[in-house]
Amino acid sequence: MATMAAYRILDWQRAPELVDISIPVPGADQARVRVAGCGLCHSDLSMAHVDAAMGDAMGWQVPFTLGHETAGWIDAVGANVSGLHEGDPVAVASPSSCGACRWCRRGLENACPNGLVGRGYGRDGGLASYVLVDDPERVLFRLGQVPPEIAGPLTDAGATAHHAVRRVAPRVAPDGAVVVLGAGGMGAFAIQLVRALTSARVIAVDPSADRRALALELGAHDVVDGVDDDTRPGLRALLGSDPVDAVIDLVGTDATILLGSRLVSPGGALAVVGAAGGTLRRPWFSGLPRDAEVFTFQGSDLADGHALVALASEGRLRVDVDRYRLADVEQAYAALETGALRGRAVVAP
């Protein structure tokens, strides 16, 4: 039987390893995608620490292949799959969803109760030469003019940023500003999407000089050093009387959530996207902006993925990636963990 290399978690609380496994064969309702590139994510780094009790509670099974930001080409389809053909360039939706529950029927796939298990988290993902996709007609994005070698990050980091911008955009007026806290991989998408979907002034806040420089390249009108409440006076001096209609917090610490809640103007929105474990510790009656919306979420909906791929295909979205071979996947994760990347790390088999 033909084999392929795959980067897998072989057992609970064990570091992932690059091993050879059999090339999967698609069932009647599946498609097999030949992987062109798989993006890496900080959440991958935590999966090796999951224990058996937590894994069982989420429905995960070991071993499984990591990688949930996958794009490539249709390689084979099952007998019941129509409309997809060998060689079609596609990206695979990162969030898992059933397609049948009340949330999925409303287009809120990121709230699907069946979404704890998916490709790259509990099931085989894209850090291999091939990956199987269930319900492919529903969860594959046709790439148009986007090269599949760089499209993987659109399915998670990009789509999640799009979900945040789509949620806050109705509260952003033409004379307002949007502050993006954190200008890393997801922040790079958020900055571009605020520019594409609103006419607001965009201010990126990050302690890294390199990331601030990149934010200006990607369309931020201004950048500010820092990412805690000490940053607020400088931001207010920069903004003058301009209201902050939205803050997109891609960090999610106590400090950034506090900063965001103090910046948002009445009627605005605070989107807490970062998962650093922060809390909002302000009583509702003592300083939260009037009639503002504060929300948090994980992942994205299928509509976000389709919209993002369309923007990228039209040339309205820049996708910066740092490319690695699958043989060098551990080096790629090390660069991700130390913050040495310029773009999103993408691993090609």
C-alpha positions in Angstrom: 0.0 0.0 0.0 1.3 3.5 -0.9 2.4 5.6 2.0 3.0 9.3 2.7 4.8 11.3 5.4 2.5 13.0 8.0 3.2 15.1 11.1 1.1 13.4 13.8 0.2 13.3 17.5 0.7 9.6 18.2 -0.5 9.6 21.8 -1.7 11.9 24.6 0.8 14.4 26.0 3.4 13.3 23.5 5.2 15.6 21.1 4.1 15.2 17.5 6.4 13.2 15.1 6.9 12.9 11.4 6.0 9.4 10.4 4.9 7.3 7.4 1.2 6.3 7.1 -1.0 4.9 4.4 -2.4 7.3 1.8 -6.1 7.5 2.6 -8.8 6.3 0.2 -11.9 8.4 -0.1 -15.3 6.9 0.8 -18.4 7.4 -1.3 -19.2 10.8 0.2 -15.6 12.1 0.5 -13.0 13.9 -1.6 -9.3 13.5 -1.3 -7.3 16.7 -1.6 -3.6 16.7 -2.6 -2.1 19.2 -0.2 -0.2 22.2 -1.7 0.4 23.9 1.6 -0.9 23.8 5.2 -0.7 26.8 7.5 0.5 26.5 11.1 -1.4 28.0 14.0 -0.5 28.7 17.7 -3.3 26.3 18.7 -1.3 23.4 17.2 1.4 24.0 19.8 -1.1 23.3 22.6 -2.4 20.0 21.3 0.6 18.0 22.4 -0.4 18.9 26.0 -4.0 17.6 25.8 -4.4 14.6 28.2 -6.6 11.6 27.7 -9.5 12.9 29.8 -9.7 16.2 27.9 -9.3 14.4 24.5 -12.1 12.0 25.3 -14.3 14.9 26.5 -13.8 16.6 23.1 -14.3 13.4 21.1 -10.7 13.3 19.8 -8.9 10.1 18.9 -5.2 9.5 18.7 -3.3 9.2 16.5 -4.2 12.1 14.2 -2.3 14.4 11.8 -2.0 18.0 12.7 -2.9 20.9 10.3 -6.2 22.8 10.0 -5.3 25.5 7.4 -5.2 23.4 4.2 -5.4 24.0 0.5 -4.5 22.0 -2.6 -6.1 20.2 -5.5 -8.9 17.7 -5.8 -7.2 14.3 -6.3 -10.0 11.8 -6.1 -13.8 11.9 -5.3 -16.2 9.3 -4.0 -19.1 7.9 -6.0 -21.7 10.2 -4.4 -19.7 13.5 -4.9 -20.7 15.7 -7.8 -19.4 19.1 -9.1 -15.8 18.5 -8.1 -13.2 17.3 -10.5 -9.6 16.1 -10.3 -7.2 19.1 -10.4 -9.6 21.7 -9.1 -7.8 24.1 -6.8 -9.6 24.3 -3.4 -9.2 25.3 0.2 -10.7 23.3 3.0 -12.8 25.1 5.6 -11.0 25.1 8.9 -13.9 25.0 11.4 -15.8 21.7 11.5 -19.6 21.8 11.3 -22.3 19.3 10.8 -24.4 21.2 8.3 -27.7 20.1 9.8 -28.1 21.6 13.3 -30.1 24.9 14.0 -26.8 26.9 14.0 -25.6 25.5 10.7 -29.0 26.1 9.1 -28.7 29.8 10.2 -25.2 30.1 8.7 -23.5 30.1 12.1 -21.2 27.2 11.6 -18.7 28.4 14.2 -21.4 27.7 16.8 -22.0 24.1 15.7 -22.1 21.8 18.7 -20.3 19.2 16.6 -17.4 21.5 15.9 -14.9 20.3 18.6 -13.6 17.5 16.3 -12.2 18.4 12.9 -9.3 18.1 10.4 -6.1 18.7 12.4 -7.8 18.7 15.8 -8.9 15.2 16.7 -9.0 13.9 13.1 -6.4 13.8 10.3 -5.5 17.2 9.0 -3.3 18.7 6.3 0.3 18.2 7.4 0.6 15.4 5.0 0.5 14.8 1.2 -3.2 14.1 1.2 -6.2 14.8 3.4 -9.8 13.4 3.3 -12.7 15.8 3.3 -16.3 14.9 4.3 -19.2 16.8 2.7 -16.8 18.3 0.2 -19.4 20.2 -1.8 -20.3 22.2 1.3 -16.9 22.8 3.0 -14.5 23.3 0.1 -13.8 26.8 -1.2 -13.0 27.2 -5.0 -9.9 29.3 -5.2 -10.2 31.1 -8.4 -7.0 33.1 -8.9 -5.5 32.3 -5.5 -2.5 30.0 -5.7 -3.3 26.9 -3.5 0.3 27.0 -2.2 -0.5 30.1 -0.1 -4.3 29.8 0.4 -4.3 27.7 3.6 -4.1 30.6 6.0 -7.2 32.1 4.5 -9.3 29.3 6.0 -8.6 30.0 9.6 -6.5 33.2 10.4 -8.0 35.1 7.5 -11.6 33.8 7.8 -11.5 34.5 11.6 -10.3 38.1 11.0 -13.1 38.5 8.4 -15.7 37.3 10.9 -14.6 40.0 13.3 -14.6 42.8 10.7 -17.9 41.7 9.3 -19.4 41.8 12.8 -18.1 45.3 13.7 -18.5 46.9 10.3 -22.2 47.9 10.8 -21.2 50.0 13.8 -18.3 51.8 12.0 -19.2 55.3 10.6 -17.3 57.0 7.8 -15.8 59.5 10.3 -14.8 56.8 12.9 -11.7 54.8 13.5 -11.0 51.1 14.1 -8.1 50.1 16.4 -6.5 46.7 15.8 -4.7 45.4 18.8 -2.0 43.0 17.7 -0.5 43.2 14.2 0.7 39.6 13.8 -0.6 37.0 11.3 -4.3 37.5 12.0 -3.8 41.3 12.5 -2.3 41.5 9.0 -5.6 40.2 7.6 -7.7 42.4 9.9 -6.0 45.6 8.9 -6.6 44.8 5.2 -10.2 43.8 5.7 -11.1 46.9 7.7 -9.7 48.9 4.8 -11.6 46.8 2.2 -14.9 46.7 4.0 -15.1 50.2 5.7 -13.9 53.7 5.1 -12.7 54.1 8.7 -9.2 55.2 9.8 -7.2 52.2 10.8 -4.7 52.2 13.7 -2.6 49.2 14.5 -1.1 48.7 18.0 1.8 46.3 18.5 5.0 46.3 20.6 7.0 44.9 17.6 8.6 47.6 15.3 8.7 45.0 12.5 5.0 44.3 12.8 4.2 48.0 13.0 6.1 48.6 9.7 4.3 45.7 8.1 0.9 47.1 9.3 1.7 50.4 7.5 2.6 48.4 4.3 -0.8 46.7 4.5 -2.8 49.9 4.8 -2.9 51.0 8.4 -3.2 54.8 8.5 -1.2 54.9 11.8 0.6 52.6 14.2 1.3 52.8 17.9 3.9 51.1 20.0 2.5 49.0 23.0 -0.5 46.9 23.6 -1.8 47.7 27.1 -3.7 50.5 28.9 -0.6 52.6 29.0 -1.0 53.0 25.3 -4.4 54.8 25.7 -3.1 58.3 26.2 -1.0 58.2 23.1 -3.8 56.8 21.1 -6.2 59.5 22.3 -3.6 62.1 21.4 -3.3 60.6 18.0 -7.0 60.3 17.4 -8.0 63.8 18.7 -11.7 64.0 18.6 -12.2 61.1 16.2 -14.4 58.4 17.8 -13.2 54.8 18.0 -16.2 52.9 16.5 -14.5 49.5 16.9 -11.6 47.8 18.6 -10.5 44.3 17.3 -8.5 42.7 20.1 -6.4 39.9 18.6 -4.4 39.4 21.8 -7.1 38.8 24.5 -5.2 39.6 27.8 -6.6 41.5 30.7 -4.6 44.5 29.6 -5.8 44.5 26.0 -9.5 43.9 26.9 -9.3 46.8 29.4 -7.7 49.0 26.8 -10.3 48.1 24.2 -13.2 48.7 26.6 -11.9 52.2 27.4 -11.3 53.1 23.8 -14.7 52.1 22.3 -17.1 55.0 21.7 -20.8 54.9 22.5 -22.6 52.7 20.0 -19.3 51.0 18.9 -18.1 47.5 19.1 -15.4 45.5 20.9 -14.4 42.2 19.3 -12.3 40.0 21.6 -10.7 37.5 19.2 -7.4 36.6 20.9 -7.5 33.7 23.3 -4.9 34.7 25.9 -7.3 34.1 28.8 -8.1 37.7 29.7 -11.2 38.9 31.4 -13.4 42.0 31.3 -13.4 43.2 34.9 -15.4 46.4 34.7 -18.9 46.7 36.2 -21.4 47.5 33.6 -22.5 50.6 35.4 -19.1 52.2 35.7 -17.6 53.0 32.4 -18.5 50.6 29.7 -19.4 52.6 26.5 -23.1 53.2 26.1 -25.0 51.0 23.7 -21.8 49.3 22.6 -21.5 45.7 21.6 -18.9 43.5 23.3 -18.5 40.0 21.8 -16.1 37.1 21.5 -16.0 34.0 19.3 -13.8 31.3 17.9 -13.4 30.4 14.2 -15.5 31.6 11.4 -18.6 30.7 9.3 -18.5 29.3 5.8 -19.7 32.7 4.5 -16.5 34.2 5.8 -14.3 31.7 3.9 -16.1 32.3 0.6 -16.0 36.1 1.0 -12.3 36.1 1.9 -11.3 33.8 -1.0 -13.2 36.1 -3.3 -11.4 39.2 -2.0 -8.0 37.4 -2.4 -8.9 36.2 -5.9 -9.8 39.7 -6.9 -6.3 40.9 -5.8 -7.8 42.9 -2.9 -6.0 40.9 -0.1 -2.3 40.3 0.3 -1.3 36.9 1.7 2.2 36.9 3.1 3.6 33.4 3.9 6.9 31.9 5.1 7.3 28.6 3.3 8.7 25.4 4.7 9.1 21.8 3.6 7.3 19.1 5.6 10.7 17.7 6.5 11.4 21.1 8.2 8.0 21.3 10.0 9.6 21.4 13.5 11.7 24.4 12.4 8.5 26.1 11.2 6.8 25.6 14.6 9.9 26.9 16.4 9.8 30.1 14.3 6.1 30.4 15.0 6.6 30.0 18.8 9.5 32.6 18.9 7.7 35.2 16.7 10.4 34.9 14.0 7.9 34.8 11.1 7.1 37.7 8.8 3.9 36.1 7.4 2.0 32.9 8.2 4.1 29.7 8.2 2.9 27.4 5.4 4.3 23.8 5.1 4.3 22.0 1.8 4.7 18.2 1.6 
